Amino acid sequence: MRRVFFCVLSGVLAAGCTLSSPEGSVDASALGAGPDQVSARGRDVAEAVDGLLVGHRLMAAGEYELALRAYYRASAERGVSVDTLSAIGSANLRLGRVQQAEQVLRRALEQDESFVPAHNNLGVALGEQGKWGEAGLHFRNAFAFDSGRSSEIRENLRLAIEKTKETGYIDGEANQLSLVRRGQGRFLLLETPL
């Protein structure tokens, strides 16, 4: 008698715990699954929104961490390509992960040496690290492959050229200092009047 009671009780409890939609199938959103965890119910996978497009929209909205996740998802769905690597590098750059961005953008350029966004963004990453000489080379490549159409790349190139020409002296300082020899091979820096 006890066994029958427990079997009936467990059956009633199990029936009361199932969540179903009007069609009779389990509703995944009722179980607390997020939108990226719910499969496209009743749709082909081809109709699902592209992770790269979602990531681009999230980047435009300033949601860089979410964009990075979308780019990783796109990479898993489409495979690792120059587009996904460049996008991942850009998101890492926006998140302040400059060295990670540099590594990923270099991988993107290994796949396609003429990919303009990867050259530009690698130049930005290198500039953030103070490597203006190499940054200028990547800005030059981006400018050349883009045929000079992008004003942002042109401005980045101008800034890199300006930074590589800086010597660390303010214009007036360079003329104020002179070396003077002081007996026995010792040199002394003296200020000279302008």
C-alpha positions as protocol buffer text, in pm:
chain_id: "A"
residue {
  index: 1
  type: MET
  ca { x: 0 y: 0 z: 0 }
}
residue {
  index: 2
  type: ARG
  ca { x: 286 y: 235 z: 85 }
}
residue {
  index: 3
  type: ARG
  ca { x: 456 y: 171 z: -247 }
}
residue {
  index: 4
  type: VAL
  ca { x: 141 y: 250 z: -441 }
}
residue {
  index: 5
  type: PHE
  ca { x: 95 y: 572 z: -240 }
}
residue {
  index: 6
  type: PHE
  ca { x: 453 y: 690 z: -308 }
}
residue {
  index: 7
  type: CYS
  ca { x: 426 y: 604 z: -677 }
}
residue {
  index: 8
  type: VAL
  ca { x: 102 y: 800 z: -712 }
}
residue {
  index: 9
  type: LEU
  ca { x: 242 y: 1091 z: -507 }
}
residue {
  index: 10
  type: SER
  ca { x: 562 y: 1109 z: -712 }
}
residue {
  index: 11
  type: GLY
  ca { x: 360 y: 1096 z: -1037 }
}
residue {
  index: 12
  type: VAL
  ca { x: 136 y: 1382 z: -922 }
}
residue {
  index: 13
  type: LEU
  ca { x: 437 y: 1590 z: -815 }
}
residue {
  index: 14
  type: ALA
  ca { x: 619 y: 1525 z: -1141 }
}
residue {
  index: 15
  type: ALA
  ca { x: 312 y: 1622 z: -1344 }
}
residue {
  index: 16
  type: GLY
  ca { x: 275 y: 1945 z: -1145 }
}
residue {
  index: 17
  type: CYS
  ca { x: 640 y: 2041 z: -1199 }
}
residue {
  index: 18
  type: THR
  ca { x: 643 y: 2034 z: -1579 }
}
residue {
  index: 19
  type: LEU
  ca { x: 612 y: 2366 z: -1757 }
}
residue {
  index: 20
  type: SER
  ca { x: 461 y: 2354 z: -2098 }
}
residue {
  index: 21
  type: SER
  ca { x: 360 y: 2597 z: -2364 }
}
residue {
  index: 22
  type: PRO
  ca { x: 22 y: 2585 z: -2537 }
}
residue {
  index: 23
  type: GLU
  ca { x: 172 y: 2362 z: -2807 }
}
residue {
  index: 24
  type: GLY
  ca { x: 262 y: 2107 z: -2539 }
}
residue {
  index: 25
  type: SER
  ca { x: 641 y: 2146 z: -2555 }
}
residue {
  index: 26
  type: VAL
  ca { x: 857 y: 2275 z: -2272 }
}
residue {
  index: 27
  type: ASP
  ca { x: 902 y: 2654 z: -2281 }
}
residue {
  index: 28
  type: ALA
  ca { x: 1274 y: 2717 z: -2232 }
}
residue {
  index: 29
  type: SER
  ca { x: 1222 y: 3084 z: -2143 }
}
residue {
  index: 30
  type: ALA
  ca { x: 1006 y: 2976 z: -1850 }
}
residue {
  index: 31
  type: LEU
  ca { x: 1300 y: 2774 z: -1721 }
}
residue {
  index: 32
  type: GLY
  ca { x: 1519 y: 3084 z: -1702 }
}
residue {
  index: 33
  type: ALA
  ca { x: 1728 y: 3025 z: -2012 }
}
residue {
  index: 34
  type: GLY
  ca { x: 1875 y: 3337 z: -2167 }
}
residue {
  index: 35
  type: PRO
  ca { x: 1814 y: 3433 z: -2528 }
}
residue {
  index: 36
  type: ASP
  ca { x: 2152 y: 3297 z: -2635 }
}
residue {
  index: 37
  type: GLN
  ca { x: 2076 y: 2961 z: -2473 }
}
residue {
  index: 38
  type: VAL
  ca { x: 1740 y: 2908 z: -2638 }
}
residue {
  index: 39
  type: SER
  ca { x: 1756 y: 2743 z: -2978 }
}
residue {
  index: 40
  type: ALA
  ca { x: 1563 y: 2893 z: -3265 }
}
residue {
  index: 41
  type: ARG
  ca { x: 1236 y: 2707 z: -3203 }
}
residue {
  index: 42
  type: GLY
  ca { x: 1065 y: 2620 z: -3525 }
}
residue {
  index: 43
  type: ARG
  ca { x: 1328 y: 2801 z: -3734 }
}
residue {
  index: 44
  type: ASP
  ca { x: 1631 y: 2691 z: -3927 }
}
residue {
  index: 45
  type: VAL
  ca { x: 1971 y: 2775 z: -3786 }
}
residue {
  index: 46
  type: ALA
  ca { x: 2033 y: 2972 z: -4106 }
}
residue {
  index: 47
  type: GLU
  ca { x: 1757 y: 3213 z: -4002 }
}
residue {
  index: 48
  type: ALA
  ca { x: 1920 y: 3284 z: -3666 }
}
residue {
  index: 49
  type: VAL
  ca { x: 2081 y: 3626 z: -3623 }
}
residue {
  index: 50
  type: ASP
  ca { x: 2449 y: 3637 z: -3715 }
}
residue {
  index: 51
  type: GLY
  ca { x: 2675 y: 3678 z: -3410 }
}
residue {
  index: 52
  type: LEU
  ca { x: 2908 y: 3910 z: -3601 }
}
residue {
  index: 53
  type: LEU
  ca { x: 2620 y: 4146 z: -3684 }
}
residue {
  index: 54
  type: VAL
  ca { x: 2499 y: 4136 z: -3323 }
}
residue {
  index: 55
  type: GLY
  ca { x: 2851 y: 4210 z: -3203 }
}
residue {
  index: 56
  type: HIS
  ca { x: 2883 y: 4510 z: -3436 }
}
residue {
  index: 57
  type: ARG
  ca { x: 2555 y: 4651 z: -3305 }
}
residue {
  index: 58
  type: LEU
  ca { x: 2664 y: 4598 z: -2945 }
}
residue {
  index: 59
  type: MET
  ca { x: 2996 y: 4772 z: -3015 }
}
residue {
  index: 60
  type: ALA
  ca { x: 2805 y: 5070 z: -3158 }
}
residue {
  index: 61
  type: ALA
  ca { x: 2597 y: 5075 z: -2839 }
}
residue {
  index: 62
  type: GLY
  ca { x: 2907 y: 5070 z: -2618 }
}
residue {
  index: 63
  type: GLU
  ca { x: 2845 y: 4719 z: -2483 }
}
residue {
  index: 64
  type: TYR
  ca { x: 3195 y: 4588 z: -2546 }
}
residue {
  index: 65
  type: GLU
  ca { x: 3188 y: 4282 z: -2317 }
}
residue {
  index: 66
  type: LEU
  ca { x: 2862 y: 4160 z: -2472 }
}
residue {
  index: 67
  type: ALA
  ca { x: 3000 y: 4232 z: -2818 }
}
residue {
  index: 68
  type: LEU
  ca { x: 3306 y: 4020 z: -2739 }
}
residue {
  index: 69
  type: ARG
  ca { x: 3078 y: 3731 z: -2641 }
}
residue {
  index: 70
  type: ALA
  ca { x: 2882 y: 3770 z: -2963 }
}
residue {
  index: 71
  type: TYR
  ca { x: 3206 y: 3768 z: -3163 }
}
residue {
  index: 72
  type: TYR
  ca { x: 3321 y: 3449 z: -2989 }
}
residue {
  index: 73
  type: ARG
  ca { x: 2983 y: 3292 z: -3068 }
}
residue {
  index: 74
  type: ALA
  ca { x: 3019 y: 3400 z: -3433 }
}
residue {
  index: 75
  type: SER
  ca { x: 3365 y: 3247 z: -3439 }
}
residue {
  index: 76
  type: ALA
  ca { x: 3225 y: 2920 z: -3308 }
}
residue {
  index: 77
  type: GLU
  ca { x: 2942 y: 2921 z: -3564 }
}
residue {
  index: 78
  type: ARG
  ca { x: 3130 y: 3046 z: -3873 }
}
residue {
  index: 79
  type: GLY
  ca { x: 3482 y: 2936 z: -3793 }
}
residue {
  index: 80
  type: VAL
  ca { x: 3781 y: 3154 z: -3722 }
}
residue {
  index: 81
  type: SER
  ca { x: 3810 y: 3411 z: -3999 }
}
residue {
  index: 82
  type: VAL
  ca { x: 3981 y: 3744 z: -4050 }
}
residue {
  index: 83
  type: ASP
  ca { x: 3646 y: 3916 z: -3982 }
}
residue {
  index: 84
  type: THR
  ca { x: 3588 y: 3746 z: -3648 }
}
residue {
  index: 85
  type: LEU
  ca { x: 3950 y: 3784 z: -3536 }
}
residue {
  index: 86
  type: SER
  ca { x: 3951 y: 4153 z: -3623 }
}
residue {
  index: 87
  type: ALA
  ca { x: 3622 y: 4203 z: -3440 }
}
residue {
  index: 88
  type: ILE
  ca { x: 3749 y: 4017 z: -3131 }
}
residue {
  index: 89
  type: GLY
  ca { x: 4064 y: 4229 z: -3136 }
}
residue {
  index: 90
  type: SER
  ca { x: 3860 y: 4549 z: -3162 }
}
residue {
  index: 91
  type: ALA
  ca { x: 3641 y: 4451 z: -2867 }
}
residue {
  index: 92
  type: ASN
  ca { x: 3947 y: 4366 z: -2658 }
}
residue {
  index: 93
  type: LEU
  ca { x: 4097 y: 4702 z: -2750 }
}
residue {
  index: 94
  type: ARG
  ca { x: 3782 y: 4884 z: -2637 }
}
residue {
  index: 95
  type: LEU
  ca { x: 3792 y: 4689 z: -2310 }
}
residue {
  index: 96
  type: GLY
  ca { x: 4149 y: 4806 z: -2247 }
}
residue {
  index: 97
  type: ARG
  ca { x: 4304 y: 4464 z: -2310 }
}
residue {
  index: 98
  type: VAL
  ca { x: 4566 y: 4610 z: -2541 }
}
residue {
  index: 99
  type: GLN
  ca { x: 4812 y: 4320 z: -2551 }
}
residue {
  index: 100
  type: GLN
  ca { x: 4536 y: 4064 z: -2611 }
}
residue {
  index: 101
  type: ALA
  ca { x: 4402 y: 4285 z: -2888 }
}
residue {
  index: 102
  type: GLU
  ca { x: 4750 y: 4307 z: -3042 }
}
residue {
  index: 103
  type: GLN
  ca { x: 4788 y: 3927 z: -3046 }
}
residue {
  index: 104
  type: VAL
  ca { x: 4446 y: 3865 z: -3200 }
}
residue {
  index: 105
  type: LEU
  ca { x: 4488 y: 4138 z: -3462 }
}
residue {
  index: 106
  type: ARG
  ca { x: 4827 y: 3996 z: -3563 }
}
residue {
  index: 107
  type: ARG
  ca { x: 4655 y: 3658 z: -3612 }
}
residue {
  index: 108
  type: ALA
  ca { x: 4395 y: 3829 z: -3830 }
}
residue {
  index: 109
  type: LEU
  ca { x: 4668 y: 3979 z: -4048 }
}
residue {
  index: 110
  type: GLU
  ca { x: 4831 y: 3637 z: -4083 }
}
residue {
  index: 111
  type: GLN
  ca { x: 4510 y: 3524 z: -4254 }
}
residue {
  index: 112
  type: ASP
  ca { x: 4470 y: 3833 z: -4476 }
}
residue {
  index: 113
  type: GLU
  ca { x: 4753 y: 4086 z: -4499 }
}
residue {
  index: 114
  type: SER
  ca { x: 4534 y: 4338 z: -4681 }
}
residue {
  index: 115
  type: PHE
  ca { x: 4248 y: 4357 z: -4429 }
}
residue {
  index: 116
  type: VAL
  ca { x: 4214 y: 4730 z: -4357 }
}
residue {
  index: 117
  type: PRO
  ca { x: 4032 y: 4721 z: -4018 }
}
residue {
  index: 118
  type: ALA
  ca { x: 4291 y: 4482 z: -3873 }
}
residue {
  index: 119
  type: HIS
  ca { x: 4580 y: 4705 z: -3986 }
}
residue {
  index: 120
  type: ASN
  ca { x: 4415 y: 5017 z: -3845 }
}
residue {
  index: 121
  type: ASN
  ca { x: 4318 y: 4858 z: -3514 }
}
residue {
  index: 122
  type: LEU
  ca { x: 4660 y: 4697 z: -3471 }
}
residue {
  index: 123
  type: GLY
  ca { x: 4808 y: 5043 z: -3527 }
}
residue {
  index: 124
  type: VAL
  ca { x: 4582 y: 5177 z: -3252 }
}
residue {
  index: 125
  type: ALA
  ca { x: 4686 y: 4896 z: -3015 }
}
residue {
  index: 126
  type: LEU
  ca { x: 5054 y: 4960 z: -3083 }
}
residue {
  index: 127
  type: GLY
  ca { x: 5007 y: 5335 z: -3041 }
}
residue {
  index: 128
  type: GLU
  ca { x: 4844 y: 5273 z: -2702 }
}
residue {
  index: 129
  type: GLN
  ca { x: 5164 y: 5095 z: -2601 }
}
residue {
  index: 130
  type: GLY
  ca { x: 5383 y: 5379 z: -2728 }
}
residue {
  index: 131
  type: LYS
  ca { x: 5516 y: 5178 z: -3026 }
}
residue {
  index: 132
  type: TRP
  ca { x: 5455 y: 5462 z: -3270 }
}
residue {
  index: 133
  type: GLY
  ca { x: 5704 y: 5348 z: -3534 }
}
residue {
  index: 134
  type: GLU
  ca { x: 5533 y: 5014 z: -3591 }
}
residue {
  index: 135
  type: ALA
  ca { x: 5190 y: 5171 z: -3546 }
}
residue {
  index: 136
  type: GLY
  ca { x: 5274 y: 5411 z: -3830 }
}
residue {
  index: 137
  type: LEU
  ca { x: 5361 y: 5120 z: -4059 }
}
residue {
  index: 138
  type: HIS
  ca { x: 5022 y: 4959 z: -3998 }
}
residue {
  index: 139
  type: PHE
  ca { x: 4842 y: 5291 z: -4048 }
}
residue {
  index: 140
  type: ARG
  ca { x: 5032 y: 5335 z: -4376 }
}
residue {
  index: 141
  type: ASN
  ca { x: 4925 y: 4987 z: -4487 }
}
residue {
  index: 142
  type: ALA
  ca { x: 4563 y: 5053 z: -4389 }
}
residue {
  index: 143
  type: PHE
  ca { x: 4572 y: 5387 z: -4573 }
}
residue {
  index: 144
  type: ALA
  ca { x: 4719 y: 5225 z: -4885 }
}
residue {
  index: 145
  type: PHE
  ca { x: 4478 y: 4928 z: -4892 }
}
residue {
  index: 146
  type: ASP
  ca { x: 4186 y: 5166 z: -4829 }
}
residue {
  index: 147
  type: SER
  ca { x: 4307 y: 5398 z: -5109 }
}
residue {
  index: 148
  type: GLY
  ca { x: 4290 y: 5692 z: -4870 }
}
residue {
  index: 149
  type: ARG
  ca { x: 3910 y: 5693 z: -4847 }
}
residue {
  index: 150
  type: SER
  ca { x: 3882 y: 5683 z: -4466 }
}
residue {
  index: 151
  type: SER
  ca { x: 3935 y: 6009 z: -4281 }
}
residue {
  index: 152
  type: GLU
  ca { x: 3984 y: 5819 z: -3953 }
}
residue {
  index: 153
  type: ILE
  ca { x: 4275 y: 5619 z: -4094 }
}
residue {
  index: 154
  type: ARG
  ca { x: 4423 y: 5936 z: -4244 }
}
residue {
  index: 155
  type: GLU
  ca { x: 4405 y: 6107 z: -3903 }
}
residue {
  index: 156
  type: ASN
  ca { x: 4560 y: 5804 z: -3730 }
}
residue {
  index: 157
  type: LEU
  ca { x: 4845 y: 5806 z: -3981 }
}
residue {
  index: 158
  type: ARG
  ca { x: 4901 y: 6179 z: -3931 }
}
residue {
  index: 159
  type: LEU
  ca { x: 4914 y: 6133 z: -3553 }
}
residue {
  index: 160
  type: ALA
  ca { x: 5159 y: 5841 z: -3579 }
}
residue {
  index: 161
  type: ILE
  ca { x: 5390 y: 6041 z: -3807 }
}
residue {
  index: 162
  type: GLU
  ca { x: 5374 y: 6333 z: -3566 }
}
residue {
  index: 163
  type: LYS
  ca { x: 5453 y: 6108 z: -3268 }
}
residue {
  index: 164
  type: THR
  ca { x: 5752 y: 5946 z: -3439 }
}
residue {
  index: 165
  type: LYS
  ca { x: 5900 y: 6287 z: -3516 }
}
residue {
  index: 166
  type: GLU
  ca { x: 5878 y: 6400 z: -3154 }
}
residue {
  index: 167
  type: THR
  ca { x: 6216 y: 6389 z: -2982 }
}
residue {
  index: 168
  type: GLY
  ca { x: 6095 y: 6450 z: -2630 }
}
residue {
  index: 169
  type: TYR
  ca { x: 6217 y: 6811 z: -2624 }
}
residue {
  index: 170
  type: ILE
  ca { x: 5998 y: 7113 z: -2634 }
}
residue {
  index: 171
  type: ASP
  ca { x: 6106 y: 7338 z: -2921 }
}
residue {
  index: 172
  type: GLY
  ca { x: 6273 y: 7595 z: -2698 }
}
residue {
  index: 173
  type: GLU
  ca { x: 6454 y: 7337 z: -2484 }
}
residue {
  index: 174
  type: ALA
  ca { x: 6660 y: 7193 z: -2769 }
}
residue {
  index: 175
  type: ASN
  ca { x: 6847 y: 7521 z: -2813 }
}
residue {
  index: 176
  type: GLN
  ca { x: 6900 y: 7592 z: -2444 }
}
residue {
  index: 177
  type: LEU
  ca { x: 7138 y: 7307 z: -2363 }
}
residue {
  index: 178
  type: SER
  ca { x: 7499 y: 7261 z: -2471 }
}
residue {
  index: 179
  type: LEU
  ca { x: 7778 y: 7022 z: -2375 }
}
residue {
  index: 180
  type: VAL
  ca { x: 8096 y: 7169 z: -2229 }
}
residue {
  index: 181
  type: ARG
  ca { x: 8412 y: 6974 z: -2156 }
}
residue {
  index: 182
  type: ARG
  ca { x: 8555 y: 7027 z: -1808 }
}
residue {
  index: 183
  type: GLY
  ca { x: 8908 y: 6898 z: -1764 }
}
residue {
  index: 184
  type: GLN
  ca { x: 8996 y: 6524 z: -1750 }
}
residue {
  index: 185
  type: GLY
  ca { x: 8718 y: 6414 z: -1989 }
}
residue {
  index: 186
  type: ARG
  ca { x: 8421 y: 6522 z: -1772 }
}
residue {
  index: 187
  type: PHE
  ca { x: 8134 y: 6688 z: -1949 }
}
residue {
  index: 188
  type: LEU
  ca { x: 7887 y: 6930 z: -1794 }
}
residue {
  index: 189
  type: LEU
  ca { x: 7554 y: 7043 z: -1933 }
}
residue {
  index: 190
  type: LEU
  ca { x: 7521 y: 7420 z: -1917 }
}
residue {
  index: 191
  type: GLU
  ca { x: 7223 y: 7635 z: -1994 }
}
residue {
  index: 192
  type: THR
  ca { x: 7292 y: 7891 z: -2260 }
}
residue {
  index: 193
  type: PRO
  ca { x: 7102 y: 8217 z: -2284 }
}
residue {
  index: 194
  type: LEU
  ca { x: 6863 y: 8246 z: -2575 }
}
